[in-house]
Amino acid sequence: MALEIVTVPCLKDNYAYIVKGPDGVMLIDAPEAAPIAAELRARGWSLDTLLITHHHHDHVGGVEELRAAHGCVVMGPADEADKLPPLDRGLTEGDTVGAGDLAAHVIAVPGHTLGHVAFHFPAGPAVFTADSLMAAGCGRVFEGTPEMMWESLSKLAALPPETMVYSGHDYTLANLKFARTIEPENPELVARVDRIVSAKVQKQPTAQAPLSEELATNPFLRAGEPHMRQALGLAEATPAQVFAEIRSRKDRF
């Protein structure tokens, strides 16, 4: 049985994701309870497990209401347990949550926050990256360092290219506009902009994409490409230094 993944818009530009497999229903992040609860009711599903990626309020605001309604098990990064709603289980890199097709592997992706984790479902194949790897971009480096964030993104980039990436915010069009300033002649990037503009007109979610597309168009994943060093005037820089320059430019964009 393939996983069924439901994208739930929340707040202004957040996403939560419901993942249903043969052995239950999981939720990745809970920005707010109402739209998630409505989606569960509409499908006649009960929530078994709630997975948290990091401690920011716009990813955990609905946790307690959903826990009270469903009695779900709440899990999240052990390194952020003191900043999160009470956890039934703290998670670290290498842990597995669930079993069979609904098994999720925990990947530590610090940078945006120090304890940020992603959840990789090989059976999807899917990875839920919240504010680490984002569609055509990445999260701001609030608590970690650029080197830390580059290492985290490199882990995600090494997943199978057919893996679908589900990120936590819909900043896609703005990210793509910035990406064009770095690689204006990238034909795959130009084509992606056109697709996203069309999707926006049709009010479709745009923060979900195959990793192969991210590898071809996301400047933050491409910081290790030799031509990126040349384009930025950083011929002798390491990939982490190139990433830091791209992130700095995006922060000012």
N, C-alpha and C positions, 0 to 999 in steps of 0.2 A: 504494500500500500504506500503510495507516494504521500509525502507530507502535504497538508493543506495549509497554506500561509495566507492570513488575512491581514491586510494593512488597515490600521485604524488611525485616521487623522485625529489629533488632539491639540488642545490649546491653539496657538496661532499658527505654528509651523512644525509641531512635533509629530512623530509617528510612534505608535505602539504596534506590536505585531503579535497576533495570536497564531500559534503553531499547533495543529492537530495531527496526531499520528494514531497508529493502531492502539496505543496504550495510554492515551490521555490527551489533555490539552495544556499547553504551556503558554505563558505570556512573557514577552520580552519588554520590560519597562512599563511603567504605569504613570504617564504624565498627569492624567486625570481619570477619575473612575467612570463618569457618566457615559462617554461614547464607547468605552470598552464593555461596560455592563450591557449597554443596548445591543452591541454586536453579538455578545454571548447569548442574550435572550433570543434574538432573532434567529439564531442557529440552533437553539435548544441545547447549548453546550454549558457544562460546568467547568470551572477553572481548577485544575489540579496543582499547578506549579507556577509561581511567579518568579521570573529571573530578572535581577537588577544589574545594569551594566556599570553604573557609577552613582555618586551621591547627589548630584545636582537636582534641585527641587523639581525641575521640569521633566524629570525622569522617574520620580518617586512619589509625586503628589497624590496619586490615587491608590497607593499600596494598601493602606489600612482599611479603606472602605471596601476594597475588593477582597481582602483577607477576611473581613467580618462577614461578607456576603457569601463567600464560597468555601471558607476554611482551607484555602490553598496554602501549600508550603512555600515559604518565601526564602529565596537564596540570593546571595550577592557577594561581591568581593570582600573577603575576610579582612583585607587591608583597609577597608573603609567602614568596617562594622560600627565604629563609634560615631559615624556620621549618617548612618542609614536607619530606616525603621528596623525594629528587632528582626534578626535573621534566624531562621530555623537551621540554616546551614551556611557557613562561610566558605567561599570558594577561592581556590588558588589555581594557578596555571597547571594544566595536566589533569585536573579533575574532570570527571564525566558526570553529567546529570541525565537521568532517564536511561532508557535501554532500547535496544532494537533500532527501528527507524527513527524513534524519537530521542535518540542519544545525542546529547550536545557536549562538545569538548570545549573546555574553558581555555581561553588564550589571554594572557596578560598583555594589555596594550596601554601602558602608562604614557602620560604626556599631557593630555587634556586635564586629567586628574591623575594622582599618583597610583590609585588602585583600580583604574578603569579596566574592565574585562570585556572581551567579545565572546560570542557563543557560536561555535561552528557545528552545523548539523551536516555531516557527510552525506546522509541519505537525501538531503534536499536536492542537490547540494546547495547549502545556504550558509551565510555568515551574517550575524547581527552585530553591527559595529558601533552603533550609537554615535558618539561624538569623537571617535578616533578616525577611521577612514569614512569619509562622507562622499556622496555622489559628486564627482569632479573636484573634490577638495578634501580637507581634513579639519578637525576641530582646532580651535585656538590652543596654544600651549600655555595653560594657566598655571599648573602646579609643577610640571616636569621641565625638561630641557628639550631643545631641538634635537639633540642627539638621541634622547630617550624616545621621542616621538618618531624619529626616523627608523629606529630599531623596531618599534611597534608596527609601523606601516610595512616594513620589510617582511615581518612575519606574515602579515595578511596577504601581501603580494605573492608569497610563496604557495598559497593555497591553489588548488586546481583552477585553471582559468575559467572553467564553465561555472564556477561557484557564483551564485547570485548574492550580491552585497545589498543588505538592507540597513540603511543608516537612519539616524534618529531625527533629522531635521530636513526640511525641503528648502535648501539653499542652492539648489542645483543650477538655476539660471544665472544667479549672481556668480557662482563659482566658475561657470563656463565662460562668462564674460571676462573674468580675471584670467582664466587659462589662456584666452586668446591673446592677452598681452604678453604672454610668455612664449607661446608657439602659434603665431598668427597664421602660419602657412600649413599647419597640421591638417590634412584633409579629413581625417576621422573626427577631429575636434570640430571642424566647421560643420560637418554633417550632423554631429550630435547636437550642436546648438540649434540647428533647424528642427530636429526631432523634438527637442525639449520645448521650443517655442510653440510648436503645434500641440504638444501634450498639455501645455499650460492653457492654451485657448480652449481645449476640451475639458479643463479642470480635472485632469488625471494626475495621480501621484507621480513624482519624477525622481524620488530619492532612492530608487531601486534599480540596479544595473548589474549585468554580469561583470565579474572581475576582469575579463578580457577587455571589456570596454574601458574600464578604469585604467588598466595598464597602458592603453593606447592614447588616452586623452587627459588623464589626471596629472597635472604637473608635479604634484607632491610625490606620486609614485614614480615619476620619471626623473627624479633628481639625480639618479645614478647614471643616466644616459650621457655619453660624452658630449653630444651636441648641446645639451643643456648647460654644461659648464661654459662652453664657448659663447652661447647666446647671452649668458649673464655676465660675461667678462670675468669668469672665475676659473681660468684654465687649470690652475694647480689645486683647486679645492677638492676636498673629499665630498662624497655624496651627502653626508650629514651637513656639511657647510653649505652646499648648494640648497639643500632642503631649508636650512635656516634662512637663507636669503630669500627664497620663494615665500616662506611663511611671513617674513618681515614685510615683504612687498604686499602680500595679501592683507596683512593687518592695517596697512595704510591705504588700501584700495578704496 
